[in-house]
Amino acid sequence: MPGYERFIADSRLRHSDFPRESSLDLGLGIKHIRLRMGLTQEELAHDTGMKSSALKTLENGYAKFTKMSNLEAIAKALRVSLRDILIEGREWFPGNFYVLKLGEAIPKGKRKRKVREETWFRRTPVSYDGYTADISSPPLITPSHFYFTIFEIAPGRGILGLRLPYPNQVAGFIQRGTLKVVYDSKRKTDLFANQGFSLRGDKSHDFINPDKDNPLRLCVVFSLQPSKMMKKNAKTKIKGGRLSVGKAINRIRHLYSNSKTRPLTFVELSYLTGLEEKSLQYLENTIQTNQVIYWDKIEKITQALQMPFSWFLDLAEGEDEGYFQTATAHDRALIDYQHYLGVRIKSALFPGSNNTFHFSEMYMEPKSGIRRSSWRRKDDARIVVYVEEGELLVEVGKNRKAILRSGESVYFDGSLGYIFTNPGTKPSKLLAATYPALIF
């Protein structure tokens, strides 16, 4: 049965020409600033002392690099800072403004380079046995990216044996229908529409639609990359038993490793925790009851990894059961910015600093929105917005914009600055997720 990695692999096949790594379009950033200044390529080349052919090659994207002296000359001629050029170049990387629409990807009769500001990709859900997976995130696998997926599960069917390679958070929200979650092969929980949940993804979990007549619509967010600071969302009951500090250290080296087969080396764990390699080796070798345990060093490890001390004890006792949390309608926080910002936000998860993701429903009245020149995340957060009902005008940075309708979405880099507006005559209902999470 396909799992999270398979979903991403199949999504990437739908966009075989999509870049595999994050980058920036330096040449296109230069080109758009030049056009706003009203300069031709020949005029800019003359002002910078560059050859026209070299500038043309750079602007058209055939050359991905140039000398720093050329960039400084271009910035001076365009009367902007070098920082402005680089940030504008980031706007044009397709992974930083990834729009999915229901229509054709490129308007017919127009060349792609003439409509760069209007490009989008066609929404193409992937069908499996008994369900579909519709991913709104670009087909990238990098530490800063996450995946927003809408599953449609047929009556009486399910997605079985899901598991992430790392103990990252998986968060979900039931839009329609009934969901049975089987977690760690033993815990079973029934959830209903408008409820959210979070769980630790390295534990096996099943998503099942127990309803024999109606389909289930489920939204899930996750990341395939290990979090720098993996967290546990809830305390696990300590069942007692002999503590083995060595077992806990060894388990940590496996949990935090980028490799499925190789644990973290002591050098790597030393870098993460600030402890010397010899100290870590000693702790892992403390298997005898007559050995001295330096608890202050264990405290330093848990603090460096932002790991609750109770979780370390779970690992030491071999009782690492993960976590599973739910959020009912009463647990979901409502943040009402209707009069100030023109938007209401209702969280899908119980709000708290332990959340890896922010996941919420947003409501916007007609002709309203976030009334400010631009909002900007300081942490390079990625944001995805999916339109359930109504319309949404999204403006990102200085150049990128799109009007989205029901069933369409956008994924973008929040550090570029953004504005949301409802341009329609009816209220808009949106699903939104961010990584890292918003903290209210």
N, C-alpha and C positions, 0 to 999 in steps of 0.2 A: 504494500500500500504506500502511495507517495507520501513523503513527509515534507517538512519545511524546506529543506535544501532542494528537493525535487520541484516544489512549486516555483522557486526562484530560477532553477535551471530551465524549466519549461517556459517561464516568462522571458528569459533571455533569448530563447530560440525565436520568439515572436519579434524580437528586435535585434537581429543578428549584426546590424551595422551600428548599434549603439555603443558609445565608448565604454570600455570596461573599467577605467579608472577616472577619478575626479581630476579635472584640469581647469584651465581657463582659456578663453578665446581672445588672446591678446590682440591679434590683428583686427578682429571685429570691434573690439572696444575702441581702438584707435580710429577706425573708420567712422564710427558713429559720432565720436567727439569732433572729428574733422568735418563731417557733414553739418553738424550743428553750428560750427564756426563758419560755414560757407566757403571752405577752402577746397580746391581740387587737389588730386594726388600730386600733380606737377608742382603746384604752389607749396604744398607742405614739404615735398622733397627738396625744393629749392631752399626753403627756410631752414631746413635741418642739415643740408649738405649731403643728404643721402641720394643714391641713384633712384630714379623713378621706378626702375624695374625691381629694386630691392624693397621699396616701400609697397609696391603692388603685390609682390610675393608675400610680404608679411600680412597685409590687410586681407588677402584672399585665403589665408590659412595654410598656404603651401609651406611656409617657414614657421616653425613653432617657437623660434628663439631669435634673439638679436643681441647685439652688444649693449651694455648698460649705457654707454655714451650715446648710442642712437636713441634709446628710450628717454634719456634726459634731454636730448635735443628736441625730440618730438613733444615732450611735455612742455618745454619752454615755448615752442612755436604755437602750441595749442592753448597756452596760458592756463594750464591746469597743473596739478601736482602729479608726480609719478604714481602716487597712491590712488588718485582718481582713475587713472588709466587701468591699473591692475584690478581695482574693484569693478569697474565697468566691464572688463574682460571676463570676470567671474559671472556676471549676469548672463552672458551668452553661452555658457556651458550648459548643454541640454539637461544635465542632471540637476541643475540649480533652479530650473523652471520647467517642470515636466508636466505638460497638460495632456489629459486624456479626454477625448470627446467621442461622441457616438457617430459622427459623420466621417467623411473622408479626411485622411491625414493632411493632404496638401490641396488647397483649392485648385480645381482644374483650370487649365489654360494659363497658369502663372508659373514662372520659374521660381524655384525655391529661394534663390538668393534675393529675389525681389520682395518676398514676404517673410523675411526672417523673424520679424516681430510677431507674426501671426501663426507660426508653425505649431503643430500639435501632433499627437499620436492617436491612432484610433483605438478605442477601448475594445479589447479582445479577451474575454474570460476564457479560461482553460477548463475543459470538461473532463471529469474523471467518472469512475463508476459510482453513481449515486449522488454526485455533488459537482459543483463548479467552484473554481477559485479565481477571483477577480482582483488582481494586484494593482494598486494605485501608485506604487513607488517605482522609480526607475530601476532597471535591471543592473544595479551596481552592488558589489559586496565590498564595502569599505567601513571602517569603524564609525564614521559619523552618520551612516545611513541606516534607516529602519524600514520595515515593510508593513504597509497597511493593506489588509486583505479582507474582502467580503466573500464569505462562503454562503452558497445556497445549497442546503442539504435536503434531499428529497425525503418524503415521508418514510419513516421506518429505516432509514439508512444512516450511515455515520462515517467519520474519518477516524481511523483506528491507528494506534501505535505511534502517535506524534511524539517527538522528542527533539530538543535542541542539543547541540554539542556542548553547550556551556550552561551554567546555572543562571541564565538570564531570565528576566521577567517576561512572561507572556500575558498580555492583557486582552480582554474581550468584552463585547457588548452585544446583547441580543436585541436586534431590531424587531424581529417578528417570529413568533412561534415559541416552542419549548425546547430547551437544551438539557441533555443529561451529560454531565462531565464525569468520567471515570478517571480518577487521579491516582497515580502510583499503583495501579492495578488493584486497589482495594477501597478507596474512598469514592463514593458515588453521591453526586449532588444534582438536584433538579433546579434549573433556573428558568425564568420566564421573561417575556418581552419587557424591555426597559430596565433590565438588571445587568450589572457589570460584574467582572471577576478578574482576578489576577492569580497567577501560579508560577512556580519555578519550573522553567522549561526543560531542564535536564531530567526531570522525572517523567516517565511515560504517562501520556494522557490521551483520552478518546473524547471526541465530540460526537454525540449521537442525537438524532432527532427521534424521540420516542413516539411522536404523534404519527398515527397511521394514515391520516388524511391530509394534513397541511404541511407545506414546506417550512423550513427553518432558514432564517436570514441572520447570519452571525458575522460581526466585524471583529477582526483579530489584528493586533499589532505585535511585532516581535523583531529581534535583531539576530543575525547569524554571527556577528562578531562578539568576542568576549568583552563585557563591560570592564572599564578600568577599575571601577569600584563596585564589585558585585555585592548586593545587599540581600538581606533576608527580611521579608515584610512582616513576619509574625514570629512570636516566640513558640518554640516547640516544647512540649512538656518533657521534662527530664525524667526518664524512667529508672534511673539508678543503674548500678553496675560499675565495674572497674573502669577507671579512667585510663586511657592510653594517649598521652601527649604525642608520642611518636606517631601513632595512627592518625591523629588529627593533622599534624604537619604534613604527613605524606598525602593525605586526602586533599589538603589545600594545594599542594603542588600539582595534583592532577586537575582539580577544579579550575585553576587559574591559567592553565596552559593553553596556548594557541593550537597545540597539536592534539589529535585524538589518541595518539599512541605514546607520546613522550611527555612526561611530566615536566614542570618547570625545573630548571637546574637551580642549584643553590645560589649561583651567581645572579640569576634572574630574580629569585625570591628575595635575595639580599637587596637588589635594586628597588623592589616594591616596598619592602618593609624598613629599610635603613639599618638592619642588623647585619653583623658580620657573618660570612659564610660558615665559619667554624661554629658559631653559636647556633645557627640553624641546623647544622649537621648534628650537633650534640642533642638538640631538642628532639630531632626525629629518631635518635638512637636511645631515647629514654624509655626503655621497655622493662626495666627492672624496678621493683618497688623501693630498692635501697638507693636509687639514684636521686641526686638533687635536681629539682625542677625550678627554673628561674621564672617565676610567674610574672615578674615585671616585664620580661621579654615577650611573653605570650600576650600580655596586655598591649604591648607596643605593636605586635603583629595584628591583633584584632582592630586596633585603632587605625593603623595604616591602611588596612583593607576595608575599613568601614564595616566590619563584621561584628554583629552583636555577640557579646561574650557567650550568651546562651547557645548560639550556633556552634561556637568552638567546642563547647562542652558536648553538644550533640555529636559532633564529629569524633570527639575523644571516646565517647561511649558507643560509637557505631550505630547511633539512633538518628541519623540524618534523614528526616522524613520530608524535607522541603517545606512548602507552605501552599495553602490554597485559601484565598479570601474572596468574599462576595460583597456586592454593594447593591442593596435594595433601593427602592425609590426614596426611602427615608434617609438612606446613607449618602445619597448623591447631593453634593453641595450645589446650590444655585447662586451664581454671582450675577447680580442684576446691574448692568451698566447701561440700561435702556436710555436714561435721560442724559448721561454723560458721554457715552460712546456709541449709543444706538444699537447695542447688542446685549443679549442675555446668554449666559454660559451655564449649562448644567452638566456637571462632571459625570462621567460614566463610572469612575472609580471612587472609592473613598479617598478624599484628599489627604495627602500626607507626604512627608519628605522621603519616605521609602520608595515611592513610585519612580520607576525608570521612565515611564511615559506619562504625558498628560493626554487624556482621552475624554472628549466631551461632545455634547450636542450644543449647537449655537442657533439662536433665533434672531432674525433681523427683520424689522418692519420695512414696508416699501419705502424707497427713496431714503433709506437711512444706512448707517454703517459705522465703522470706526472713524469718527470725525476728527482726524488729526493728519498733519502733513505726511507722516510716515511713522510706523512702529518699527522698531529694530531690536532684534535679540542680540545681546552682547556675547552669547556663548556659541555662536555659529549653529544654532538649533535648526533642525530640519522640521518643516511643518507640512502637513497634508490636510487638505480640505475637500470633502466629498459633498456634493449638493444632493440632498434628498428631495427637497421641494423648492420651487421658486427659481430665482436667478441670483448670480453673484458675479460682480466685477472685481477681479483681483489685479492689483497693480504692484509689481515687485521691482525695486530699484528705480532706475531712471527710464528704462526702456520697455520692460516686459509687462504685458497686460493681456488679459483674456476674460471674456464673458462666458460664464459657465451656466448650464441649465441642468435640470434633474438628470442624474445618472452620470454626470461629468465631474472631473476632479482636477486638482493641481497639487503638485509637490514642489516645494521651493526652499531655498536657503533663507532663513529668517534674519540673518545678519545683514542682508542686502536692503532691508527696509520694505514694508508692505502696507497696503491700504485695502480694506474690504468695504464694498458698497453694494447695497441691494438696488439695482437699477430698475427693477420691475414694479408692477402694480399690486403684487401679492406678497405676503410674508415669505421669507426664505427660512428653510430648516436645513442645517448643515451638520455634518459629522466632521470633527477636527481632532487631530492627534499631533503631538510634538515629541521630539526627542532631542535633548533632555526634557524632563517634565517642567511645566510651569509650577512655581510654588506660590500659593496665595497666602 
